Amino acid sequence: MKSHQTIQKYCVALLSSLFLFVGLAYAQAIDQLTPDGLIKAVVSDVMASVKSDPEIQKGNIPRIVDLVEKKIVPYADMRRTTEMAMGPNWKKATPEQQAQLVSEFKSLLIRTYSGALSQLRDQTVQFKPLRAAPDDKEVVVKTVVIGRGDPVPLDYRLEKTANGWRVYDMNIMGVWLVEAYRNQFANQISQNGIDGLVKFLQERNKQLAAAKPAN
């Protein structure tokens, strides 16, 4: 069983990953950057935004959700993230079910870790050299989140799309996000079907939306 401190570290790391991909006014230029350049270009701007916004630091959920929807989602491939978490079951879902799963999974990720957002104000990010060939279509960008506790390794899987590089998976302290949810999704589907998984995610999001941030 992981300690509360370790779980918080996981949450902070994932929130760091989400808020590194905010869209800036020069989004079109960002789309032309290398994968590590994409991340490096937005880190200081995002961290500054978090530090200067008292409402985000308090865990204001609507404000966080609005920020993610407008400035983070454009640089993440949530459809591929959801597809990988679903595994073989993805092809068994109808287009309508797939759309529901992407939407609910995105909301779950946003709300699950929003409570740890206030801790980002004391953190910095170090970048490791990118090891990739010029013609690679998928790469891993390695970083380390530095805060009050032990450094937290945080890696990103990105794919090259027609619109530039997009993030579809993250590794937090040795655990890939997609793998962390794959078994849970598979268990829900085996017990209740794909519609059961949709309902499970909807109910979980309702619970998280109703919960008050712990401050």
C-alpha positions in Angstrom: 0.0 0.0 0.0 1.5 3.3 -1.0 1.7 6.1 1.6 -0.3 9.2 1.4 2.9 11.2 0.6 3.7 8.9 -2.3 0.2 9.2 -3.7 0.4 12.9 -3.5 3.8 12.8 -5.3 2.1 10.8 -8.1 -0.7 13.3 -8.3 1.6 16.4 -8.4 3.7 14.8 -11.1 0.7 14.0 -13.3 -0.6 17.5 -12.8 2.8 18.9 -13.7 2.6 16.8 -16.9 -0.9 18.1 -17.8 0.0 21.8 -17.2 3.2 21.7 -19.2 1.1 21.5 -22.4 -0.8 24.8 -22.3 -1.5 26.5 -25.6 0.2 29.9 -26.0 -0.7 32.8 -28.3 1.9 31.5 -30.7 0.4 28.0 -30.9 1.0 27.7 -34.6 4.7 28.2 -34.1 4.7 25.6 -31.3 3.2 23.0 -33.7 6.5 23.2 -35.7 8.8 22.6 -32.7 10.6 19.4 -31.9 9.0 17.2 -29.2 11.4 18.3 -26.5 11.1 21.9 -27.8 7.4 21.7 -27.5 7.7 20.9 -23.8 10.5 23.3 -23.1 8.7 26.2 -24.8 5.7 26.1 -22.5 7.0 25.0 -19.1 8.0 28.4 -17.8 4.9 30.1 -19.1 2.6 27.4 -17.5 4.4 27.4 -14.1 4.2 31.2 -14.0 0.5 31.0 -14.7 -0.1 28.5 -11.9 2.0 30.6 -9.4 0.2 33.8 -10.2 -3.4 32.4 -10.0 -4.6 32.1 -6.4 -7.8 30.3 -7.5 -5.9 27.5 -9.2 -3.7 27.2 -6.1 -6.8 26.8 -4.0 -8.0 23.9 -6.2 -10.8 25.8 -8.0 -12.1 22.9 -10.1 -14.1 24.9 -12.7 -11.1 27.2 -13.3 -8.8 24.2 -13.7 -11.2 22.4 -16.0 -11.6 25.6 -18.1 -7.8 26.0 -18.4 -7.3 22.4 -19.4 -10.1 22.4 -22.0 -8.8 25.6 -23.7 -5.0 25.3 -23.4 -4.0 21.7 -22.7 -6.3 19.5 -24.7 -5.0 20.9 -28.1 -1.5 19.4 -27.3 -2.7 16.0 -26.1 -4.1 13.1 -28.1 -6.8 11.9 -25.6 -8.3 9.6 -28.2 -5.2 7.6 -28.5 -4.6 7.6 -24.8 -8.1 6.2 -24.3 -7.7 3.7 -27.1 -4.5 2.3 -25.5 -6.1 2.1 -22.1 -9.0 0.2 -23.6 -6.7 -2.3 -25.4 -8.5 -4.8 -27.7 -11.9 -3.7 -26.2 -11.5 -0.3 -28.1 -12.5 -2.0 -31.4 -15.6 -3.5 -29.8 -17.0 -0.1 -28.9 -19.3 1.8 -31.2 -18.2 5.3 -32.4 -20.7 6.8 -29.9 -19.2 4.7 -27.0 -15.7 5.7 -28.1 -16.6 9.4 -28.0 -18.2 8.9 -24.5 -15.1 7.1 -23.3 -12.7 9.8 -24.5 -14.8 12.5 -22.9 -15.2 10.8 -19.6 -11.6 9.6 -19.3 -10.4 13.1 -20.0 -12.6 14.5 -17.3 -11.5 11.8 -14.9 -7.8 12.6 -15.4 -8.4 16.3 -14.9 -10.5 16.0 -11.8 -8.6 13.1 -10.1 -5.4 15.2 -9.9 -6.7 18.7 -9.6 -6.4 18.7 -5.8 -2.7 18.5 -6.0 -2.3 21.5 -8.3 -1.5 24.0 -5.6 1.7 22.2 -4.9 3.1 23.0 -8.3 4.1 26.5 -7.2 7.2 25.2 -5.5 8.4 23.0 -8.4 10.8 23.3 -11.3 11.4 20.9 -14.2 14.7 19.6 -15.5 15.0 18.2 -19.0 17.1 15.2 -20.2 18.7 15.2 -23.6 16.4 13.8 -26.3 17.5 10.5 -27.7 15.7 10.2 -31.1 16.4 10.1 -34.8 15.3 13.0 -37.0 12.7 10.7 -38.8 11.2 9.1 -35.7 7.4 9.4 -35.5 7.2 8.5 -31.8 9.6 9.6 -29.1 10.0 9.7 -25.3 10.9 13.0 -23.7 12.4 12.5 -20.2 12.2 15.1 -17.5 12.6 15.3 -13.7 10.2 17.3 -11.5 12.1 19.0 -8.6 10.2 20.1 -5.5 10.4 19.9 -1.7 10.7 16.1 -1.6 12.6 13.6 -3.7 13.0 14.3 -7.5 10.2 12.7 -9.5 11.1 11.2 -12.9 8.4 12.1 -15.5 8.6 10.9 -19.1 6.3 11.7 -22.0 5.4 9.6 -25.1 4.7 11.8 -28.1 3.6 11.0 -31.6 4.2 13.2 -34.7 0.9 14.1 -36.3 -0.1 16.3 -39.2 -0.5 19.2 -36.7 2.7 18.6 -34.8 3.8 16.6 -31.8 1.1 15.4 -29.4 1.4 13.7 -26.0 -0.5 10.4 -25.6 1.1 8.7 -22.5 3.2 9.6 -19.4 5.4 7.7 -17.1 5.4 8.7 -13.5 8.1 7.1 -11.3 8.1 4.0 -13.5 4.4 3.7 -14.1 2.9 4.5 -17.5 -0.5 6.2 -17.3 -2.1 3.9 -19.9 -1.0 0.8 -18.1 -2.2 2.1 -14.8 -5.8 2.2 -16.2 -5.8 -0.8 -18.6 -6.5 -3.5 -16.0 -9.2 -1.4 -14.3 -10.9 -0.8 -17.6 -10.7 -4.4 -18.6 -12.2 -5.5 -15.3 -15.1 -3.1 -15.7 -15.8 -4.3 -19.2 -15.6 -8.0 -18.3 -18.2 -7.5 -15.5 -20.5 -4.9 -17.1 -19.6 -4.4 -20.7 -18.5 -1.2 -22.4 -21.6 0.7 -21.4 -20.8 -0.4 -17.8 -17.4 1.2 -18.1 -19.0 4.4 -19.5 -21.3 4.5 -16.5 -18.5 3.8 -14.1 -16.5 6.8 -15.4 -19.5 9.0 -15.4 -20.3 8.1 -11.7 -16.7 8.6 -10.7 -16.6 12.0 -12.4 -19.8 13.0 -10.6 -18.3 12.1 -7.3 -15.1 14.0 -8.0 -17.1 17.1 -9.2 -19.1 17.1 -5.9 -16.1 16.7 -3.7 -14.6 19.8 -2.1 -10.9 20.4 -2.6 -8.8 19.6 0.5 -6.9 22.8 1.7 
